[in-house]
Amino acid sequence: NQVRTNISSRFKKPSLMQSAVGMMVRQAGPGFIGEVDASGEITGRRLPFMRIQEVGGTVKLPAIFPKNRQALWFTGARHPFASARPHNVKIPARSYLVLALQQRQAAIAEAFTNQ
């Protein structure tokens, strides 16, 4: 499905996020409603970070102190740190759901006009 493909192309380790994506079709009167969900409602695998990846936002990180060592070491850092102060991290939007709808919009419209 297009949502899983988009997740795969946007994230380094996509399998956990892909496992939260579910699809369901249900009858609504004389027609049908198709749902694609990444909140975990359908699959039961709720991942709270899925929304912020789709729409972007700011995360407030608390102060971090070492537990088992004398200093913290972050990948890519030039030197160790005694602690990390609280700070905000801006996460850019990396749309995978809305993008999938846009990518499949013509095929969806065609399916309904050829009935």
C-alpha positions in Angstrom: 0.0 0.0 0.0 1.1 3.6 -0.7 1.3 4.6 3.0 3.8 1.8 3.8 5.8 2.7 0.7 6.0 6.3 1.8 7.1 5.4 5.3 9.7 3.2 3.8 11.1 6.0 1.6 11.1 8.6 4.4 12.4 6.8 7.5 15.6 4.9 8.2 13.9 2.1 10.2 10.4 1.9 8.9 9.2 -1.5 10.0 7.8 -0.5 13.4 5.8 2.5 11.8 4.6 0.3 9.0 3.2 -2.2 11.5 0.9 0.4 12.9 -0.7 1.2 9.6 -4.1 -0.6 9.1 -6.7 -0.6 6.4 -10.4 -1.3 6.7 -13.4 -1.2 4.3 -16.9 -1.0 5.7 -20.3 -0.7 4.2 -22.1 2.6 4.6 -25.6 2.6 3.2 -25.5 1.7 -0.4 -21.7 2.4 -0.7 -18.5 1.6 1.1 -16.0 3.6 3.1 -12.3 2.7 3.0 -10.1 3.8 5.9 -6.3 3.9 6.2 -5.2 4.5 9.8 -1.8 5.1 11.3 -2.9 5.7 14.9 -3.0 2.0 15.8 -6.8 2.0 16.1 -7.2 -0.8 13.5 -4.0 -2.7 14.2 -3.9 -2.3 18.0 -0.2 -1.1 17.7 -0.3 2.5 19.0 2.8 4.6 18.3 2.4 8.1 19.8 5.1 9.6 17.6 3.2 8.8 14.3 1.2 12.0 14.4 4.2 14.3 14.9 6.0 12.7 12.0 3.0 13.4 9.7 2.3 17.0 10.7 5.5 18.1 12.5 5.7 19.9 15.8 7.9 20.7 18.8 9.0 18.2 21.5 10.1 19.5 24.9 13.0 17.3 26.1 13.9 17.3 29.8 17.3 17.5 31.3 19.4 14.4 30.7 22.0 13.1 33.2 24.2 10.0 32.9 23.1 7.0 35.0 25.9 4.4 34.6 28.8 6.6 33.4 30.4 9.9 34.3 29.3 11.6 31.0 26.9 11.4 28.1 28.1 10.6 24.6 25.9 11.4 21.6 26.5 10.0 18.1 28.3 12.6 16.1 29.4 14.6 19.1 33.0 15.9 19.3 33.2 15.4 23.0 31.3 13.9 26.0 28.8 15.9 28.0 28.3 16.0 31.8 24.6 16.6 31.2 22.1 18.0 28.6 19.9 20.9 29.5 16.2 20.9 28.8 15.5 22.1 25.3 12.9 22.0 22.5 13.4 20.0 19.3 11.5 21.0 16.2 10.4 17.9 14.2 9.6 18.8 10.6 6.5 17.3 8.9 7.3 14.1 7.0 3.9 13.4 5.5 3.2 9.8 4.6 -0.7 9.6 5.0 -1.7 12.8 3.2 0.9 12.3 0.6 -0.5 8.8 -0.1 -3.9 10.2 -0.6 -2.5 12.8 -3.1 -0.6 10.1 -4.9 -3.6 7.9 -5.2 -6.3 10.5 -5.8 -6.6 10.0 -9.5 -6.9 6.2 -9.1 -9.5 6.6 -6.4 -11.5 9.0 -8.5 -11.3 6.7 -11.5 -12.5 3.7 -9.5 -15.7 5.6 -8.6 -16.4 7.0 -12.0 -16.0 3.6 -13.7 -18.8 1.9 -11.6 
